[in-house]
Structure formats: structure tokens, C-alpha cells
Amino acid sequence: MVAALGDAVVMMCENGNASAFTAKLLLKKSRRPSDSDGPANATAREPAKPLAGRPRKGGTMKRTLMWMLAGVVGLAGLGMLPAWAEEPGPPDLPRAKQAVIRYLELTPEQVAAMDDLLAVRAEELHPLRLELRHNAEALRVLLEEENPDPFAVGELILAGRELRLQIAQVNREFALAFEELLEPHQKARLLALRRAERLEPLFPAFRLFGLLPPRG
């Protein structure tokens, strides 16, 4: 399965451009798991647990903590925390993949390498997203208490933020490894798309005044 990506990595190594992510990919793909291996036998991470034994505060503590949590969510929405890093993925993945292939004009070898990189990213993200869900559930249960422990709430919020940062890092490594597969003209098309994405918030205003054609 690593033949297509292996050729690309050899070229990148010769040019000094191989990333840690592609090296990790080759290491993982070189392993041959036994028949007993699989998701059912994977070691699940324990959910984050709130610390016990902290002093409880008054009856207004829960309301205060809810406002604090709303502030954290608001910061994430403003981009100060990378909430986008969870990246749940499009509902029609095959169609989205074909759009990427057509726009970048990927070769069959590049598509095979892309599939390998996606498999590694999924393997890296799965335990992080699982732990993030456990973290969110622990925080929800804690906030349902009459007087939530503020120290435990703070620790869970910080733990969730750290998990999101780790997810963002995995996504960045994937993007860099994917770019290493591209030819110069393909990288230019990807860069043009990223620049256009930054202007997307302006599109509705320009359409309102007829300065852009309507959709559809």
C-alpha cells in the first residue's frame, strides 16, 4: 500500500523536504497487525475525571461557571481558541474528495498517496477526538451539579483546549505532508484557493449590491 507514497517520500528525502508526518506514515504502514488487532481491541483512553476534595463555593458558583464557559466558547468562535480544529468533515466525503482531485489535477499516484495520508491522520485523530468527547461529557456532568467544583471545571476546560490544539497540530502536519506530494503548479492552485477562502466573508455584501453574480 505504501508503494506510491514510498516513491514520493524518496524524492522528498533526496530534496530534504520529507516531513515527520510522512516518516510516521511509512513507519505505521510498514507494520503488519495481527488478526486479533482492531478497533475492538484498541486501548481506549480513560475519560477525564474532575478532581475531588476541592472546597465548594456558594449557590451562585454554578451560574458564574456557566458564564465562564460561555466566554470560553465565545473565544473559540472568535478564533482565539482553535475550535475549527475538530474538523468533523463534510457529509459527502467521496464528492468532496473528487472535487479536490479535479481542482488540483492529481495523478493516480498522488491520489493513492493522499489516501495513505488520510488513513494516518484518521488513526492519529481517533483517540484525540474520543478523549475530547469524554472531556466534554465530564464537563457537562460536572456543570449539572448544584455547586460545581471551580477547580475541576477549569482543569477540564484547559484539558479540552489542549486536546483541540493537538488535533490542530495533526491537521497541520497532514496539510504539510500533502503539499509535499504536489507539483509547483498544483501548489499554486492550492495557494490561490486559500487566498480566495479568506475573502469569502465579503461575498454576501458584494452580492447584495450586485457587484457579484447571484449564486445558482
C-alpha positions in Angstrom: 0.0 0.0 0.0 3.0 2.3 0.5 4.4 1.9 -3.0 3.0 5.2 -4.4 3.8 7.2 -1.3 7.2 5.5 -0.9 8.4 6.8 -4.3 7.2 10.3 -3.3 9.0 10.2 0.1 12.2 9.0 -1.5 12.1 12.1 -3.8 11.3 14.3 -0.8 14.2 12.9 1.2 16.6 13.5 -1.7 15.4 17.1 -1.7 15.5 17.4 2.1 11.7 18.1 2.2 10.3 15.0 3.9 8.2 15.8 6.9 7.9 14.0 10.2 4.3 13.2 9.2 5.3 11.2 6.1 8.0 9.4 8.0 5.4 8.4 10.6 3.2 7.3 7.7 5.9 4.9 6.4 6.5 3.6 9.9 2.9 2.9 10.5 2.3 1.3 7.1 5.3 -1.0 7.5 3.6 -2.6 10.5 1.5 -5.7 9.9 -1.1 -6.0 12.6 -2.3 -9.5 13.6 -5.8 -10.7 13.0 -6.6 -10.0 16.7 -5.8 -6.4 16.3 -8.6 -3.9 15.5 -10.8 -1.2 17.0 -12.4 -3.7 19.4 -9.0 -4.4 21.0 -7.7 -0.8 20.9 -6.8 0.6 24.2 -9.4 3.3 25.0 -8.3 6.4 26.9 -9.9 6.9 30.2 -12.3 9.9 30.3 -11.1 13.0 32.1 -12.2 13.0 35.7 -12.8 16.0 37.8 -10.7 16.3 40.9 -12.3 15.6 44.2 -11.8 17.1 47.5 -11.8 20.8 46.5 -13.8 23.3 48.6 -17.3 24.1 47.4 -18.5 27.6 46.9 -21.9 29.3 47.3 -25.0 28.8 45.3 -24.1 31.4 42.7 -21.0 29.4 41.7 -22.8 27.3 39.0 -24.1 30.5 37.3 -20.6 32.0 37.4 -19.1 28.9 35.9 -21.7 28.9 33.2 -20.7 32.4 32.2 -17.1 31.4 32.2 -17.8 28.5 30.0 -19.8 30.7 27.6 -16.8 33.1 27.5 -14.5 30.2 26.5 -16.9 29.2 23.8 -17.1 32.8 22.6 -13.3 33.0 22.4 -13.3 29.8 20.3 -15.8 31.3 18.0 -13.6 34.4 17.6 -10.6 32.2 16.6 -8.7 32.7 19.8 -9.2 29.0 20.5 -8.9 26.6 17.6 -12.5 25.2 17.7 -12.2 24.6 13.9 -9.5 22.0 14.7 -12.1 19.3 15.4 -12.9 19.4 11.7 -15.8 17.0 11.6 -15.6 16.5 7.8 -18.1 17.1 5.0 -21.2 15.0 4.8 -20.4 13.8 1.3 -16.8 12.8 1.6 -16.5 11.0 -1.8 -17.8 14.0 -3.7 -15.5 16.4 -1.7 -12.6 14.1 -2.5 -13.3 14.2 -6.2 -13.6 18.0 -6.1 -10.1 18.1 -4.6 -8.7 15.7 -7.2 -10.2 17.6 -10.1 -9.2 21.0 -8.9 -5.6 20.1 -8.2 -5.5 17.7 -11.2 -4.0 14.9 -9.0 -2.4 11.9 -10.7 -3.4 8.4 -9.7 -0.1 8.1 -7.8 -0.9 11.3 -5.9 -4.4 10.1 -5.1 -3.0 6.8 -3.7 -0.5 8.8 -1.5 -3.3 11.1 -0.4 -5.4 8.1 0.7 -2.4 6.8 2.8 -2.0 10.2 4.4 -5.7 10.4 5.2 -5.5 6.9 6.8 -2.7 8.0 9.1 -4.5 11.2 10.0 -7.6 9.3 10.9 -5.5 7.0 13.1 -4.0 10.0 14.8 -7.2 11.8 15.3 -9.4 9.0 16.6 -8.0 8.7 20.1 -7.9 12.5 20.4 -11.5 13.0 19.4 -12.6 10.2 21.7 -10.8 11.8 24.6 -12.3 15.2 23.7 -15.8 13.7 23.8 -15.1 12.2 27.2 -13.8 15.6 28.3 -17.0 17.3 27.1 -19.2 14.7 28.8 -17.3 15.0 32.1 -17.6 18.8 31.9 -21.4 18.5 31.2 -21.9 16.2 34.2 -19.9 18.5 36.4 -21.8 21.6 35.4 -25.1 19.8 36.2 -24.2 19.7 39.9 -25.7 22.2 42.2 -22.3 23.6 43.2 -19.7 22.6 40.6 -16.1 22.5 41.7 -14.5 25.5 40.0 -11.0 24.0 40.1 -12.2 20.8 38.3 -14.2 22.9 35.8 -11.1 24.9 35.0 -8.9 21.8 34.6 -11.4 20.2 32.2 -11.7 23.3 30.1 -7.9 23.5 29.9 -7.7 19.8 29.1 -10.2 20.3 26.3 -8.3 23.2 24.9 -5.1 21.2 24.9 -6.8 18.3 23.0 -8.0 20.8 20.4 -4.5 22.1 20.0 -3.2 18.6 19.4 -5.9 17.9 16.8 -5.0 21.2 15.1 -1.3 20.1 15.0 -2.2 16.7 13.4 -4.2 18.6 10.7 -1.3 20.9 10.1 1.1 18.0 9.7 -1.3 16.4 7.3 -1.6 19.5 5.2 2.2 19.9 5.0 2.7 16.3 4.1 0.0 16.6 1.4 1.7 19.7 -0.1 4.9 17.7 -0.4 3.1 15.5 -2.9 2.2 18.4 -5.2 3.9 19.7 -8.2 4.6 23.5 -8.3 1.6 24.3 -10.5 -0.6 22.3 -8.1 0.7 24.1 -5.1 0.0 27.4 -6.8 -3.7 26.3 -7.3 -3.9 25.3 -3.7 -2.5 28.7 -2.6 -4.9 30.6 -4.8 -7.8 28.7 -3.2 -6.6 29.5 0.3 -6.4 33.2 -0.6 -9.9 33.1 -2.1 -11.2 31.5 1.1 -10.0 34.5 3.1 -12.3 36.7 1.0 -15.3 34.5 1.3 -16.9 36.6 4.2 -17.1 39.5 1.8 -19.1 37.7 -0.9 -22.6 38.3 0.6 -22.1 42.0 0.9 -20.9 42.3 -2.7 -23.8 40.2 -3.9 -26.2 42.4 -2.0 -25.1 45.4 -4.2 -25.0 43.4 -7.4 -21.2 43.5 -7.6 -21.0 39.7 -7.7 -23.4 37.4 -9.6 -26.0 35.6 -7.5 -25.5 32.0 -6.6 -27.1 29.4 -8.8 
